[in-house]
């Protein structure tokens, strides 16, 4: 079991480079790309940010977005990085480590990809890069997430990166008048040490 290095915090904002994506701190030029990604109806639905199809795809408030992304690099208890498609140089989404529990050496993971970032393996590589940073640089013990039951594609992608299903939060989201379960998944440091985000090869 690893322990969280006392001199390492989420205040450090790394740039993580893979074959398909680069994960880097946000800059002010990323606002338009993030607004475009968030405007996609699938993003609102799959992240649970909205509760109806009518709300999904609404134009995000530019002032709120500018304030949010303009302050991400100042946060010392979470890590927000832009996902850049290396093939095009465009920002296609974000990855986040948040809800940090220092004493438990654990945190939550989430990822948001707009239409330009899907179905090409970018999300899986971005997830592996973040997990490597979480376990090997930050020394975390556990990284967890929740994925809604109407997102089996997301669940499969998380499994490919090493997440294991722990259980189900029943009726966690109400969308279009229907209750939707949330699947709880996690990766532990001992598991990461065995497969490095590729459980099929372990």
N, C-alpha and C positions, 0 to 999 in steps of 0.2 A: 504494500500500500504506500502511496506517495503522500507527502504532506505539502501544503501550500507554502511556497518559499516566502518568508516574512518580508523580504525586500522587493517582491514582485507584486504589482497591483495592476488593475485594469486601466490605470492611467497611461500605461504604455500602449500606444496604438501602432501595431506592426503593419507591415506590408507583407502579405503571404502570396507567393507565386506558384502556380501550378502550370500544367500543360495547356489547359483550356481557359483558365481564369486567373485574374489577379484580384486579391482582396486588399483594399487599401482604405485609409481614412477618407472621410467625405471632404469635399471642398465645395465652394459656393456654386461652381459650374455644374454640379450634379443635380441641382434642384429640378430642372426640367425633366430629366430622365426619370427621376424618382416619382415625380407627379404623374408622368405617363404610365409608369408601372402600377402605381396605386389606383389609377383611374380604371384599370382593367377589371371588369366585373368578377372574373375568377379570383383575383387577389382578395377582394373584399369578402367573397364567400368562403374561400378556403382558409383565410386567417381568422374568420369569425369576427371581423371588424364591423360587419353590418348584419342585420337580422332579416332582410328581405331582398328579393331580386330587384325591387324598385330602387333600393338604396345602393345596391352594387353598381359601380361604374360612375358614381357621382363625382363631379369635379372637386378635387380636394382644395381646401382653403390655402391659398398661396402664402398668406402671412403665417399661418400655423405651421406649414411645412418648412418655410424658411427659418422660423425660430427653432423648430425641432432639429433639422439637419445642421443648422448653424451652431448647435451646442453639443453635438454628439462627441466631438473630440475633447470636450472639457470634462466628460464624465469619468469619475474615478472608480465607479462600482459596476461598470458594464463596458462592453466592447461592441461598437457598431461599425461595420465595415461595408463599403460599397463593393459590389460584385461587378467586375469589369470583364467583358468578353474579349479575350485576347485576339480573336479573329477580326473583330471590328473596332476595338478600342472603346466601345460604348458601355456605359453603366446599364446593367440590366436588372439590378435589384440590390438586396442587402442581406447580410448575415449578422446575427446578434447573439451575444452571450449576455444574459441579464439575470435578474433575481439571484444574485450571488449571495451565498451563505458561507461566510468565511470560515466559521467554526466547523462546518460540515464539509468544507472543500468541495462545494457543489454549485451548480448554476443551471439555468435553463438555456435552451438553444432554440432559435427560430430563424427561418429563412423566408424571404419574399423574392420571387422572380416574376418579372413581367413577361409578356408573350415572347419577346425576343430572346429570353433566356431559357426557354423550356425545350425539353425533348432532345437535347444534344449532349447530356451528361454534365452540363455546367453545374447544376445543383448538387449532384453527387460529389464532384470534385471539390466544390466550395465547402461542403459539409465535412469532407475528410480533412481539408486544410485547417478548418476551424477546430476540429477535434484534436488534431495533432498539436495545435497551439495550446489548447486547453490542457491536455494531459502532459505534454512534453516540455512546454515553456512555463505554463502557469502552475503545473503540479496539481491540478484538480483531481478529485477522486471520482466524481459522478457528474455527468451531463445528462439532462433529461429534457423531454419535450412532450407536448400533446398534439395529436393530429386527429382531425375530425374524421368520423367513419365514412363520410362521403368523399374522402380523398384517398382511395386505395393506392393511387399512383405515388402520392407522397409517402405513404407508409412503406411501400416497396423500396423507394429510394433511400429512406432512412435505414431500412434493414440492410441494404447493400453496403451502407457505410458503417454498419456494426451496431445499430440500435436494436435493443431487444424489447419486445412487448412485455409490460409488467401487469397491465390490467386495463380496465375501462371505467371512465367516469360517465355514468349513465345520464342521458338527457342533459348534457352539459351546455348545449347551444339550442336556441329556438330560431329556426330559419324557415321563412315562408310558412309559418304556423305549424311546422313539424319539429319534433324534438330530435336532436342529433347527438349521438354518443361521441366522446373524445377518448382516443386510445392513448394510454400513457406508455412512453418508451424511454429507455435510458441506455447509456454506455458507462461501464466502470473502467477505472484505470487498468485493472488487471486484465480485463478483456481487450482493451486497446493494446496492451503490451503483447498480447498473443496474436492479434490479427492486423493491427495498424490500419483499421478501416476497410479491410478486405476479408471478412469472415469466411467467404467461400474458399479462400486459399489456406486458411488456418488448419 
